[in-house]
Amino acid sequence: MIRFNKTVLQIVPRLDAGGAERTTLEVADAVTRSGGRAIVVTAGGRLTEAITNLGGEVIIAPVASKNPIQILQNARILTDLINRERVEIAHVRSRAPAWSALLAARKTGIPLVATYHGAYTAKSSIKQLYNSSMLRADRIIANSRFTADNIAALDNTVLERVRVIPRGVDIGLFDPKKVSSERVNQLAAEWGVPEKPGFRVLLPARLTPWKGHETAIEAISKVFVGNGKPESSGQGPGLALVFCGGALGKVSYEDRLRTLIDELGVGDMVYWGGDCADMPAAYAWSDIVLTPSVKPEAFGRVAIEAGAMGKPVISAKHGGAQETIIHGETGVLVRPADSDALAESISALMAMSIDERTSMGEKGRARATSLFSSDAMCDATIGVYRELLAERA
């Protein structure tokens, strides 16, 4: 790793379990390993300790707030921090703190990087103004070509400042050879899944309507009758579908899903995993992984994590999935929000031999390793930092 002995400030609303948060952690780790100093300003979250364990520094501030007065106060907090700690580059990952970071960067004269982890839409002029904070940065990182296209649709004059850096995955962490059967069995026991559940399907996503849980429930109801046997033959393996992700306070949506499960008679096939601290083991447990989002994912790291773990992925055919999955080789792309298409693809992968699914998974790991590693993402990000600092010099 090339040395980068600079002080980098990252600003992220919270440090929980999303793609922006994991990327913040990985970049902080890369900066410290290359000889630099990594400071993260956040409102808090369960990854704060992980940042400090890797040698980074976490400062708690209300940067998740969208209140205009608080945004101005946050700008003063960041300005004082930049001056006091001699920060050389700032990197923000969300719109509200981007306004604070922009004001602080302009006042202190340091360059600002903004990463789009999602595609923002706006109908009103006020919302368009709010969204524009990210477009004003000195460099704009898009986590996929899909995201870059959305940025261009907002303002094509910023394209010369846009850099596409795909979201990365820790290939060493997500390595099927490093996950023991004991870890997998322990996790399955925590989920309450039987020791031999039949075909194993994982849907890793927080419980929110656009992630496609309802489509998945409808799909398995079309593949299976109430006794857990395939409709086509009346016999064969059962199926276990695990929802791996927390509700984040959306209790009404979870209730809606439970009602749908009861109505379709698939209650003996669906398990609620909640938040998972051992995602490599979760992927290792599965035969296939679903990402049936009804809205486009800006990138969709689940497909890459699953691919790195050697698991075929069935994903909705839109957004970043069209860049991460090769249809028919590393997984399957289906029409969004189409439970019939999803059911057909689940049936097709179930009908494959273990060797055929293994071959598909191996191609997925090879693709993740060559194109979507976290090391490549971090190297490219530090490359953007170097580019900006060289310009300022």
C-alpha positions in Angstrom: 0.0 0.0 0.0 1.3 3.5 -1.0 1.8 5.8 2.0 -0.8 8.5 2.4 0.1 10.4 5.6 -2.7 12.9 5.5 -5.6 13.7 7.9 -8.9 12.8 6.4 -12.3 13.8 7.9 -15.3 11.7 7.0 -18.8 12.9 7.8 -21.7 10.4 7.9 -25.1 10.8 9.6 -24.9 7.6 11.5 -22.7 4.6 11.8 -25.1 1.7 11.7 -25.3 -1.1 9.1 -25.8 0.4 5.6 -23.5 0.7 2.6 -22.4 4.3 3.5 -21.5 3.3 7.0 -19.5 0.2 5.9 -17.7 2.2 3.3 -16.8 4.9 5.9 -15.3 2.1 8.1 -13.3 0.6 5.2 -11.9 4.0 4.0 -11.0 4.9 7.6 -9.1 1.6 7.9 -7.3 2.2 4.6 -6.3 5.7 5.5 -4.8 4.6 8.9 -3.1 1.6 7.3 -1.4 3.8 4.7 0.0 6.1 7.4 -2.7 8.7 7.6 -5.1 9.9 10.3 -8.8 9.0 10.0 -11.4 11.1 11.8 -15.2 10.4 11.5 -17.9 12.8 12.6 -21.2 11.1 13.1 -24.3 11.1 15.3 -23.4 7.7 16.6 -24.2 4.1 15.8 -23.0 0.5 16.4 -19.9 0.8 14.1 -18.3 3.6 16.2 -16.3 1.1 18.2 -15.2 -0.7 15.0 -13.8 2.6 13.7 -11.7 3.2 16.9 -10.6 -0.4 17.0 -9.1 0.1 13.5 -7.2 3.2 14.7 -9.7 5.8 13.6 -11.1 8.6 15.7 -14.9 9.2 16.2 -16.4 12.5 17.2 -20.1 12.5 18.1 -22.1 15.5 16.7 -25.7 15.9 15.5 -24.8 15.7 11.8 -27.9 13.6 11.0 -30.1 16.6 11.6 -31.9 18.3 8.7 -32.8 21.3 10.8 -31.3 24.4 9.0 -30.2 26.0 12.3 -28.4 22.8 13.4 -26.8 22.5 9.9 -25.3 26.0 10.5 -24.1 25.0 13.9 -22.6 21.8 12.5 -20.7 23.9 10.0 -19.1 25.8 12.9 -18.3 22.5 14.7 -16.6 21.1 11.5 -14.8 24.4 10.9 -13.3 24.4 14.4 -12.4 20.7 14.0 -10.7 21.1 10.7 -8.6 24.0 12.0 -7.8 22.3 15.4 -6.9 18.9 14.0 -5.3 20.2 10.8 -7.6 18.2 8.5 -6.4 18.2 4.9 -9.4 16.8 3.1 -13.1 16.3 4.0 -15.4 13.5 2.7 -19.2 13.6 3.2 -21.7 10.9 2.5 -25.2 12.4 2.8 -27.1 15.5 1.8 -27.8 17.3 5.1 -24.3 17.0 6.5 -23.0 17.9 3.0 -24.3 21.5 3.6 -22.3 21.7 6.8 -19.2 20.2 5.3 -19.4 22.5 2.3 -19.6 25.6 4.4 -16.7 24.4 6.6 -14.6 23.3 3.6 -15.0 26.7 1.9 -14.2 28.6 5.1 -11.0 26.6 5.8 -9.9 26.2 2.2 -9.7 22.4 2.1 -11.1 20.2 -0.7 -14.4 18.4 -0.3 -15.4 15.0 -1.6 -19.0 13.8 -1.7 -20.1 10.2 -2.3 -23.5 9.4 -3.7 -24.6 6.1 -2.1 -28.1 6.5 -3.6 -30.0 8.1 -6.3 -31.9 11.2 -5.2 -35.0 12.5 -6.8 -36.9 15.8 -6.3 -40.0 17.3 -7.7 -40.1 20.6 -5.7 -37.5 23.4 -6.1 -36.9 23.3 -2.4 -36.0 19.6 -2.5 -33.8 20.2 -5.6 -31.9 22.9 -3.6 -31.5 20.5 -0.7 -30.2 17.8 -2.9 -27.7 20.1 -4.6 -25.3 20.1 -1.6 -23.6 17.0 -2.9 -23.2 18.4 -6.4 -21.2 21.4 -5.1 -18.2 19.2 -3.8 -14.8 19.4 -5.5 -15.1 15.7 -6.4 -18.2 13.6 -6.6 -17.9 9.9 -6.2 -20.7 7.7 -7.7 -21.0 4.2 -6.4 -22.1 2.8 -9.8 -22.6 3.9 -13.4 -26.3 3.9 -12.7 -25.7 6.5 -9.9 -23.5 8.5 -12.2 -26.2 8.6 -14.8 -28.6 9.9 -12.2 -26.2 12.6 -11.2 -25.9 13.6 -14.8 -29.7 13.9 -15.0 -29.6 16.3 -12.1 -26.8 18.5 -13.5 -24.7 17.4 -16.5 -22.3 20.3 -15.9 -20.7 18.4 -13.0 -19.7 15.4 -15.0 -16.0 16.4 -15.2 -15.9 16.2 -11.3 -17.6 12.8 -11.1 -15.6 9.6 -10.5 -17.3 6.2 -10.6 -15.9 4.0 -7.8 -18.0 0.8 -7.3 -18.8 -0.2 -3.8 -16.3 -2.8 -2.5 -16.5 -5.9 -0.4 -13.9 -7.4 1.9 -12.9 -10.4 -0.1 -10.9 -11.8 2.9 -13.9 -11.5 5.2 -16.5 -12.8 2.7 -14.5 -16.0 1.9 -16.4 -19.3 2.0 -13.2 -21.2 2.9 -13.0 -19.2 6.2 -16.5 -19.9 7.4 -16.8 -23.0 9.6 -19.8 -25.2 9.7 -20.0 -24.5 13.5 -20.6 -20.8 12.7 -23.3 -21.6 10.2 -25.1 -24.1 12.5 -25.0 -21.7 15.4 -26.6 -19.0 13.3 -29.2 -21.3 11.9 -30.1 -22.3 15.4 -30.5 -18.7 16.4 -32.8 -18.2 13.5 -34.8 -21.3 14.6 -34.3 -23.0 11.2 -34.5 -26.8 11.2 -31.2 -28.7 10.7 -32.4 -30.0 7.3 -34.8 -27.3 6.0 -34.5 -28.3 2.3 -33.7 -25.5 -0.2 -32.2 -22.5 1.6 -33.0 -19.0 0.5 -31.7 -15.8 2.1 -33.1 -12.3 1.7 -30.7 -9.9 3.4 -32.3 -6.5 3.7 -33.8 -4.3 6.3 -37.6 -4.6 6.6 -38.8 -1.8 4.4 -41.4 -2.0 1.5 -39.0 -1.3 -1.4 -36.7 -4.2 -0.6 -39.2 -6.7 -2.1 -40.1 -9.0 0.8 -43.7 -9.2 -0.4 -42.6 -10.2 -3.8 -40.5 -13.0 -2.3 -43.3 -14.2 -0.1 -45.7 -14.3 -3.1 -43.0 -16.1 -5.2 -42.4 -19.0 -2.8 -46.2 -19.4 -2.5 -46.3 -19.9 -6.2 -43.5 -22.4 -6.2 -44.8 -24.3 -3.1 -48.1 -25.4 -1.7 -48.9 -25.2 2.0 -47.2 -28.5 2.9 -43.8 -27.3 1.6 -43.7 -29.5 -1.5 -43.2 -28.3 -5.0 -46.5 -27.8 -6.9 -45.1 -29.4 -10.0 -44.4 -32.8 -8.5 -46.1 -33.0 -5.2 -42.9 -34.2 -3.7 -39.3 -33.1 -3.1 -37.4 -30.8 -0.7 -38.9 -28.1 1.4 -37.8 -24.5 1.5 -36.6 -22.1 4.2 -36.7 -18.4 3.4 -34.9 -16.2 6.0 -35.4 -12.5 6.2 -32.1 -11.3 7.5 -32.5 -7.7 8.6 -34.1 -5.5 11.2 -37.3 -3.7 11.1 -35.8 -0.3 12.1 -39.0 0.7 13.8 -41.3 -0.3 10.9 -43.4 -2.6 12.9 -46.5 -2.0 10.8 -44.6 -3.3 7.7 -43.6 -6.4 9.6 -47.2 -6.9 10.6 -48.2 -6.6 7.0 -45.7 -9.2 5.9 -46.9 -11.6 8.7 -50.4 -11.2 7.5 -49.5 -11.9 3.9 -47.5 -15.0 5.0 -50.6 -16.3 6.8 -52.9 -15.6 3.9 -50.7 -17.5 1.5 -50.0 -20.4 3.8 -46.2 -20.2 3.8 -45.7 -19.6 7.5 -43.7 -22.9 7.9 -41.2 -21.7 5.4 -40.4 -18.1 6.4 -38.0 -17.2 9.3 -37.2 -13.9 10.8 -33.4 -13.5 11.3 -33.3 -9.9 12.4 -30.0 -8.0 12.4 -27.1 -10.3 11.8 -23.6 -9.8 13.1 -22.1 -12.7 11.0 -23.2 -12.1 7.4 -20.5 -14.4 5.9 -22.1 -17.3 7.9 -25.5 -16.2 6.8 -24.5 -16.3 3.1 -22.7 -19.6 3.7 -26.0 -21.1 5.1 -27.9 -20.3 1.9 -28.2 -22.1 -1.4 -29.3 -18.9 -3.2 -29.6 -15.2 -2.3 -32.5 -12.9 -3.2 -32.4 -9.1 -3.8 -35.8 -8.5 -5.3 -36.0 -4.7 -4.7 -39.0 -3.0 -6.2 -37.0 0.3 -6.6 -33.6 0.4 -8.2 -30.6 -0.1 -5.9 -27.9 2.5 -6.5 -25.3 -0.3 -6.2 -26.6 -3.2 -4.1 -23.7 -4.6 -2.0 -25.7 -7.8 -1.2 -25.2 -9.1 -4.7 -21.4 -8.6 -4.4 -21.2 -10.1 -0.8 -23.2 -13.1 -1.9 -21.1 -13.5 -5.0 -17.9 -13.3 -3.0 -19.3 -16.1 -0.8 -19.9 -18.2 -4.0 -23.7 -18.0 -3.9 -25.9 -17.4 -7.0 -28.1 -14.3 -6.7 -31.6 -13.6 -8.1 -32.0 -9.9 -8.4 -34.5 -7.4 -9.8 -33.3 -6.2 -13.2 -32.7 -2.5 -12.6 -30.2 -0.2 -10.9 -26.8 -1.3 -9.9 -27.6 -5.0 -10.1 -27.3 -4.8 -13.9 -23.6 -3.9 -13.4 -22.8 -6.5 -10.6 -24.6 -9.6 -11.9 -24.1 -11.3 -15.2 -27.4 -12.9 -16.1 -27.1 -16.6 -16.4 -23.5 -16.7 -15.3 -23.2 -15.3 -11.8 -26.9 -15.1 -11.1 -30.3 -14.3 -12.6 -32.0 -10.9 -13.3 -35.8 -10.8 -13.2 -38.4 -8.2 -13.8 -38.9 -6.0 -10.8 -41.9 -6.6 -8.5 -42.8 -9.6 -10.6 -43.5 -12.6 -8.3 -44.2 -14.9 -11.2 -40.7 -14.2 -12.7 -39.1 -14.6 -9.3 -40.9 -17.9 -8.8 -39.7 -19.2 -12.1 -36.1 -18.3 -11.3 -36.2 -19.9 -7.9 -37.6 -23.0 -9.5 -34.9 -23.0 -12.1 -32.1 -22.7 -9.6 -33.7 -25.4 -7.4 -33.7 -27.7 -10.5 -30.0 -27.2 -11.1 -27.5 -29.7 -9.8 -25.3 -28.7 -6.9 -22.4 -28.7 -9.3 -24.2 -26.2 -11.6 -25.0 -23.9 -8.8 -21.5 -24.2 -7.4 -20.1 -23.2 -10.9 -22.4 -20.2 -11.0 -21.2 -19.2 -7.5 -17.5 -19.6 -8.4 -18.0 -17.2 -11.3 -19.6 -14.8 -8.9 -16.7 -14.9 -6.5 -14.2 -14.4 -9.4 -16.1 -11.4 -10.6 -16.4 -9.9 -7.0 -12.6 -10.5 -6.5 -11.5 -8.9 -9.8 -13.9 -5.9 -9.9 -15.5 -5.2 -6.6 -13.0 -5.6 -3.7 -12.9 -3.1 -0.9 -9.1 -2.7 -1.4 -9.8 -1.5 -5.0 -12.5 0.8 -3.8 -10.3 2.3 -1.1 -7.3 2.7 -3.4 -9.4 4.5 -5.9 -10.9 6.7 -3.2 -7.4 7.7 -1.8 -6.5 8.3 -5.5 -9.2 10.9 -5.6 -7.9 12.5 -2.4 -4.4 12.6 -4.0 -5.8 14.1 -7.1 -7.5 17.0 -5.2 -4.5 17.7 -3.0 -2.2 17.8 -6.0 -4.5 20.4 -7.6 -4.5 22.5 -4.4 -0.7 22.2 -4.2 
